Amino acid sequence: MAKSKNDIVYFCNECGYESSKWMGQCPACKSWNSMVEQKVSHKVASSTGLKKTCVNNEPVAIGSISLKEEDKIVIGMPELDRVLGGGIVPGSLTLVGGDPGIGKSTLLLQVCKMLSDKELEVLYISGEESLKQIRLRADRIGKMNDHVKLLCETCLEDITAVVTKTKPEVVIIDSIQTMQSENVDSTPGSVSQVREATSILMRLAKEEGVSVFIVGHVTKEGTVAGPRVLEHMVDTVLYFEGDRNAAYRILRGVKNRFGSTNEIGVFEMKAEGLVEVPNPSEYMLSGRPEDGSGSVVSCAMEGTRPILLEIQALVSRTNFGFPRRQSAGSDMNRLNLLMAVLEKRLELKIGDFDAYVNIAGGMKISEPAIDLAIVLAIVSSFRNKPLAADMVAFGEVGLGGEVRAVSQAAARVAEAKKLGFAKCIVPAANLDAAKEIKGIELLAVKNINDALNYI
């Protein structure tokens, strides 16, 4: 039986899985009620409208490929350059995701200004705002020169023609959910349109050698195809984190074919736009209470960067039969595990106490190196005895109560010394690696019993 011109298929809003029939649970990502119906049109025309011939159809020896650093375009914004892996790679496709209103468009307009100051041609394409709206926001950031061109367009075929004709060095698409192709019979923002749009932009970037940034919105309802559908298609994925009502923003690289992943850039939202925070540790520790129980400073690694964080804990007797456990910024299951270790290994009677743990500043940390700081903060709050204000602690806590080694201990101790801390509680296994740092006292511990002697 021949297929009709318009077939009905079902896409998963979470991961982009395609099926010919509806299913309650996606077999790929296991999410429930995420399958949406889409009409797919079969047309003879090319899906991208670009030439199908390859630019280089001859094999090239791997040793003859140049890897010079000057091939990358350095933006001049150190926080962003670090996350990108040293700058923008020509011909790359980068996805910038985040909640609406968190600052994606503001950041990319600042990128436009910095690149135009270096006399690079930039094309900013918006499908959401008018030219006057973009100009008003751009004037708030700073005066831009004529190397920045603006275009309000949503048709991908027209955008391809403009880029091919003008040949800019950087193209910014704001946003991918508003783009549509004439070869796909569905509404803008649908899974099929977003996938087709990204495929067109990918071929455009590779064939024309232009660097493309695309903005992707993430909604809590999941009604619009989010960036998770696109992650496997693009070269680099950057996510904006943080509360849109807070002053800080964290730009995290979760995928990068041209550099290391899990690098972060810290920005502060001000009236003139996003301002870089060159010393995130000092920023995260600002306003820390002195001589307060339940407050411990720890050091976490974000990519290659050590960041000092304040771990806060509040332990209070429960008013109900079932004690509450709540964690902000760290893993809830990890908190329950550490509470069980304290009750079993130290015989602390905290089973009928509520426990709340918070990482001040809004950071989200998943590495186990902050385990020791969480344990110290919980015991400090439980006994109402503060830790010394000039002390830092880090280390992984095992089920036996032992304190295990962590990676890059010397870098963590050096960061603590730089911010003026006098003492650092480190795992005994890391003592040899960290003792090369002079000017700070190292307190080696083998288990949590040793660490609790400093409270």
N, C-alpha and C positions, 0 to 999 in steps of 0.2 A: 504494500500500500504506500503510495507516494505521500510525502509530507506536504502539508498545506503551506501556503506562502508565509503565514503567521502562525508559529507554534507557541504553545503555552509551556513554559518551563518554570521551575521553582528554584530560587536562590536563597542561600542562608545569609541573613544580614550580618552575621558575626564573622564568618570566615570565607564566604563566597562560594560554598559548595553548591554544585548544580545538580538538579534531579528532575526527572520527567514527571514525577508525581509528588504530591505533598506528603510530608512526614512530620510527626509531632516532635521528634528529636532529630537534630542534625547528626548523621553518622560520623562526620569528620571532627567537629568541635564539641559534640555532646550537649549543645545548648538546646533548650526547649522553646517551642513556638517561635522559632526564628526564620522559618521558611516563608518567603513571600512570592506571590505569583507575578511573573513578568511575561510580556509578549515579545517574542524575538522574531524579527523580520529577516527573511533570507533574500539577499539581493546579490545580483551578479557582480556589482561594482566592488572595487577593492575596499576592504574594511578600513583602511587608513587614508586612502587617497594619495599616498606617497608612491614614489617609484619603487618597484620591486627589485630592481637590480642592485646588487651589493656594491658598496663603494670599493672595497678591497676584496676581490674574490680569489686571491692567490695566498697560499700559506706563507707565513712569515716566521723566520727563526726567532725563538724566544730570546736569545741573547742579543739580538739587534734592536729590541724594543727599548726606547729611552725611558728612564725613570727619574728624570731630573725634577727636583723640587720646584724649579721655576715654572714648570708646566701648570702648577696650581695657581689659582687666582686668590691672592691674599686680600681679604676684605678690609682688614685694619681694625677689626673688633676682636680682640684676643679671646674673649670667652666663646664667641661663635666659631672662630677659626679653630680653636682647640677641639670643639665638639665635631666639627666637620673633618678633622684629621689633618689640619694644616692649611686649609683653604678650599676653594671651590675647584673641582676637577672639571675641565671642559668636556662637554658631552654627557654629563651626569644628570640624573633625575632624582631630585630630593623631595621628600614628602615632609611637610611641617604640619603636625597634628596637634589638636588640643581643643578644649571646650570653647564655645563661642564667647568672644569678648575677653579672652585671656591675654591677647597681645600679639597674635601671629601676624596680622597685617601691619601693625606698628613696627615690628621687628624687620619685616621685609622691606618696608619703606625706608627704614634706616639703612638697610643694606644697599638699596638703590642709591641713596645719597652718597654713601662712601665709595661705591663703585663709580658713580658719575664724577666724583672728585678726582678719580684716577683716569678720567677720560675714557671710560669703558661704556659701550652702548648697552643700555638696559631698556627692556620693553616690559611694562607693567600692564597686565591684562586683567580686568576686573569684570566679573559677571554679576556683582552684587551692588556696587555703588556707581554713582554717576561721576563724570570727570570733575565736577565742582566739589563733590564730597571728598574725593581723593586729594584734590588740591588743598582744601582746607586742612585736612589731617597732615599733609606734607608740610605746610607752612608752620605748623606747630612743632614739627621735628627740626626744621631748618630749611634754608633756601636751597633749592636744587637747580642745577644748570640744565641746558637743553639736551644733554646726553641721555636724559630720562624721558622716554616716550610713554604716553598713556593710551590705552585702548579699551573701550567698553564693548565687549563682544562675547557671545556664548557659543557661536557656531564654530566647531573645531575645523571644519574645512576652510572657513575664512581665516581663522587664526593661522593655520598652516601656510596659507598663501601669503599672509602678511610677514610671517617670520622668514619664509623662504626669500621674499623680495627684499626686506630690510636688513636681514642677517645681523641681528643683535648678538652680543656675546652672552647675555644673561636674560632669561625670560621668566617672569613670575606670573603664575596663574592663581587668581584669587576669586573663587575657590573651585575645586574640582567638582563639587556637587552641583554647580550651576552650568557646567559645560555639557554640550550635547552634540551628538553626531547624527547626520541625516541618514546614515546607514543602519541605525538602530531605532526600532519603532517602540520606544518607551519614554517615559517622562524623565527630565533631568533629575539627577540624584538617585536614580534607581541603580541597582547593582550592575545591571548590564551596561547602562550608560557610563557609569564610573569606570568599569573595567575597560570598555572600548576607548574612553577618553584617555585613560592612562596608557593604553597600548599605542595610541596615536602619538602621544607626547613622547613616549619612549623612543619610538622610531625616529621622530623628528629630532630629538636630542642627539641620537647616535649618528644619523645621516648628515645633519647640518653642523655637528660639533658645537651646539649651543647648550649651555647649562640651564636646566629648567628647574624651577622651584614650584611645587604645587601645594596649595593649602587645603587641608582636609578637616572638616568639622566632626566632632564627636558629640552625639546627643545621648542623654541618659535613656531616652525611650527606645533607641535603636531603630527608629523608623527610617532613617537615612543611612545609606551604605557608608559605613565608617572607614577609617584608614586601615583597619585590620584586613579588609579585602585587598588592599593594594600593597601591603608590606612585601610580599614575595615578588612584586613586579618592579619596584623602584630600587635605586642603588643605595640610598641613605634614608633613614627614617629618624626624624627628630620629633620629640614630644615635649610640649609645654605642660608643666605641672605647677600646682599651687592654686590657691583660692583666688578667684578673679577679683574679690573684694580686698585682698591683702596686697601689701606693697611689693612683695618679692615674687619673682618668677624663676622657675628652674627649667632650663632647657636640657633635655636628656637625649643622648644618642643611643637608640636601641638597636640600630642596624647600620653598618657602615662598611661598604665594600672597599673603601679607600683609607681606612684608619681603624683604630680600636673602638670598641663599643663600650657602653656604660660610662662614657665621659659626660660631664655635666658642665653647664654654664649657668652662673647665677646672675640675675638681673633684678633691678629695682624699678618699679613703675613710678615715673614722675610726670610732671606736666609736659616736659619736653620730650617724653618718650621713655624707652627702656634704657636705663643706665647700668653699666657693668659694675659688678661687685668684685673687685680684685682679690679681696680677702674674705671669703665666705665664712671662715671660722670665727673671725671677730664679729661679723654680722650676726651669726647664729647665736653667739654667746652674749650679745648686748641685752642688758636688762636682767641678767642673771641675779637672783637673790643671794645675798651674802649670809653665811652661817645658817642656812635653811636646811632642815632635814628633808630627805627624799630627793636631793638634787646632786647628781654626779655627772662630771664631764667625761666623755669618751671620745675616741677618735675612730672614724670610719673612713674607708677608702672608696672613693667614687672614681672608677677608672684608675688613673695614675695620680689623682689628687687626694691628699689626706684632708679631712674636714673634721674639726672639733665640734661636738654637739653636746647639748645639755640633755641628759636623761632625767626625767622627773617621774617620781612615783608617789602615790598616795594610798596608804593602807589604813582602812578604818573598819570597825566592827560592823557586820551586816545587821540590818534591821529585819531581814526576812530569813526564811529557812535556807534559801539557796544563795550563796555569796556570788557577787558579780565580779567578772573579770573583763576589763576593757583596755584596749591598746590603741593608741593613735601614733602611726608612723612606724610601728614594728609589728611583727607577726603575732597574732593572737594565740595561735597554737604554741609558739615559742614561749610566750608568757606563762601559759598553763604548765608547760614542761618545767620551766625554771621554778615556779611555785612548788611543784611537786618535789623537785630536788631539794629545795630549802626545807620542806617539811620532813622529808625522809632522812637526809644526811645531817641536818643540823637540829632536827627535832623541834623546829619552830612551830608553835601551834597557830598557824595562820589559815587553817582550813575553813574557819568560820569568819574570815575577814574579807571584805571587798578589796580589790586591788585594781588601781588605775595607773597605767604607764603612758607617758607622753614624751615624744621627742620634740622639744621646743624648736620653733622655727618652721615647722611644717614639712621637714624632710621625711622621706620614706626610706628606711634602711632595712635591707633583707639579709645582710651578712651577719654571721654569728659572732663577730668580734666585739659586739656591744653587749654580749651576754653578761660579762662580769660587771659592767656598769649597771645593768638592770638589776642584777642580784643585790649589789651594794645599795642601790637606791631603794629597793623594797625593804631591806633590813633596816636602812637608815630611817625610813618613814615609820616602820613598825616599832622600832625602839625610840623614835623621836630623838635621835642623835645624829648630828650633821657630820659629813666628811669634811676634811680640810679643804678650804677654798682654792688652794694652789695645787691640787692633786688631780691627776688624770688617770683613768683606768680603762684597760681594754684586755680582752681575752675571751676565748670560747669556753663555755662551761659544759662538761659532759654529764651523763646521767649518774656517774659515780661521784660527782662533786669535784672532779679534777678540773684544773684550768689548763686548757690546751693552747698550743702555739697558733699564731695567726700570721698571715703574710705581711710583708713589708713593714715589719716592726720598727726598723730604723727610721723610716719616713714618718711614721706616726709619732715617734718620740721627738723627732726634729720639729714637727709642727707644734707640738705642745711646748717645746722650749721657745720657739719663735714668739708665742703669745704670752710668755712670761710665767708659765707654770714651773714650779720648783720640784715637784715629785711626780713620779709616774709608776703606777702599778702595772707590771707586765708579767706575762707567763714566764715561768722559770726557763722553759725551752727557748725563749726568745732573748734571754739575757745576753748571750754572747754576740748576737747580731745587733743589739741595740746599745751595748756599752761603749761603742765608739763615739756616741754622741756625748760630748762633755758639757758641763754646766747645768745638768739636771740629775736629780737623784733617782735611781732606778730601784724599785722595790719588787723583787721577784717573788712570785707566789706559785705554789704547786697545786693548791686546792682552795676552795672557798673559805675554809676555816682560816687559812693564812691571811686571806684578803680581809676578813671581817675584823681582824685585829686592829685595822687602821680606822675603824669607825669609833 
